[in-house]
Amino acid sequence: MPATIPDNVAEALKVGAPAPAGLSADEKHAFDQLDYFYKHGLGYALEMANRPQTLYGIEDSPIGLAAWMLDHDASSQALIARVFDGQSEGLSRDDILDNVTLYWLTNTAISSARLYWENKLNFFAPKHVAIAAAVSVFPDEIYAAPQSWTEKAYPKLIHYNRLPKGGHFAAWEQPQAFSDEVRTSFRSLR
């Protein structure tokens, strides 16, 4: 999830305004994805940012934890539902159950949410990264970062690629594609 959103787009999203004029088709698509996320998908992130300790209610129930992890946002739930319906998504049922089990056995569901509590920056705003960077855009991510925004956010961009499959947890969902992207991205720096 690269941080690439220009200030004028971030401001429009923050106040619920329409997309700024002059956006390309890719930029407008990214704006629409972000607009939807801000209006319909931000709930879990707000919960973890404002009241992460409230989630301790799921720590004493593996079923509660599984329900939270499988259904905390519509995109993840849709991916997981497709897997349980037998579609090949890069994950298996066992992968999903292993992930829930790992959080349960290590008691780390709540501590993993602390990132949202501790981060006081806009997740999507550029962080002025001054070193070589690479961005791989997975279509089921919260938003598909347009190349134009990415090039402005990362002045030393060495690799940009749009992939056909994968989402927010690409390293888990599409491990081969993810590792291929890492190798391709940084091969030139050897």
N, C-alpha and C positions, 0 to 999 in steps of 0.2 A: 504494500500500500504506500506508494511514493507520495511524498508531500510536494505537490506541484501547483496548488491552486493560487492563481493570481489574486492580488488584493481586491480588485473590483468584483471578481466572482465571489470571493469569500464574503465581502460586505453584502452583496445581493442575497446570498444564501442566509446570512445571519439575520437579516430583517425580513426575509420572505418575499423579496422583490423578484420581478421577472429577470430572466437572463439578460446580461448586458448586451447591447447591440454589437454587431460585428463579429460574433463568434462563428468559427468554422463549424462544419457539420460534426466533426469529432469533439470539438469543444462544447457544442450545444448538447451532444449526447452525454458527455461527462457532467455538464451542469445538471441535466435532467436526472441523472443517476444520483447525484449528490442532493439535489432538491428532494427526491423521493426519500433518501436516507435520512435527511434532516427532519422530514415530516412524519416518517413511518418506521424508521429502523433504528433510531437513535436511543430508544428507551433503555436497552440493556447497558449501553455505554454510560448513559446518565446515571443509572442505578449504581454501576460500579464506580463512577467518578464521585458521586455525592454520598452514597451510603454503602460502601463495600461490605461493611460489617453486617448489614442486614442479611446478606446472603448466607450467613452462618446457618440459617435455617435449613439449607440444603446439605450441610456438612454431615448431618447425622442420618442421612438416608441415601443409599446408593441409587434408589429409584428417583428421588428428588434431584440428585445431582445429574443423573442421566437426562431427566426431563429438561432441566435448565440448559445443559450443554447441547441437547439435540434441538431445542426449540426456542432459543433465546433471540433469534432473528430469523426472518422469513427466508432469506437466502440460504443459510445453513440448513434450515429445516427442509427446504426443497431438495437440496443436494442429498441429504441423508435419506429422505423419503425415496428418492430415485434409487439409491443403493439398495434399500430394503425391498424395493419393488423389483429388484433383479437387474437393473441397468448398470452397465459398466461406467463408473465415474472416476476410476483411479483408486477408489477406496473399496474395501470389502466390508461386509458386516462385522467380521472379526476386527478389522482396523478400528472401526468406530467403537466397538465394545472394549477393545484394548485401551483406547484413549480415555474413555470414561473410567475404566479400571485403574489406569495409571494415576489419574487425578484422585480417585477414591483412596487407593492404598497409600499414597504419599501425602494425603490431606492438604493438597495444594490448590484446590479450586478457588478459595478465597484469596490466598496470597497472589495467585496469578491475576486477580482483578485489581490488585493494588497499583498496577501501571496506570490505570485510569484515574485513580485517586491522586497519585503523586505527580502526574503530568499536568502542568498548568498551561501548556502550549496548545495551540490549535493543531490537532493531529494532521490536518491536511495542508497547512501552510508551509511553504519552503523554509528550511532551517539554515539556509546559506552554507551549504556544504561546499567546501573549497577544495576537496580532493577528488580524484577520479571516481566517478559513480556510474552505475549501470541500472537500468530500469527495464524490467520484464513485466509486461502488462497481461494479466490473466483476465479473461472476459467476465468471470463471475466475481471479481473483486468488487468492493463497494463502489468504486468508480474506475473507469478505464482512462488512465492518465493520457491525455493527448500528447503527441510528440512535441508540439509547439510549447505547451506549458512545461513539459519536462526539460526541454533545452534551456528555457529561461531559468528554471529553478536550479538546475545543475549545470553550471557553466563548463565543467570539465566532464561532461557526459561522454563516455567511451562506448556505450552500447545501449540501444533501445530496440525492443522487439515486442510484438504483439503475438501472443500464443493462442491456439485454438481452444484450449480447455484449461480449466483450473480457476480457483477463486482465492478467497482471503487466506486460506491455509494451504497455499500452493505446494509448499515443501512436503506437506502431509498428503495432500490430495493427488498431486502429480509429481512424485519424487524424481522420476527420470527426467521429465521436462525441466524441473527446477534445477537439478544438478547440471544438466546440459547447459542451461542458461548461465549458471555461475561460471562454469568452465569457459564458455564462449566469451562471456563478459570480461573476464580478467586475463585471458590468454595473452593479450598484447602487453601485459605488465610483467611478464616473466623475466 
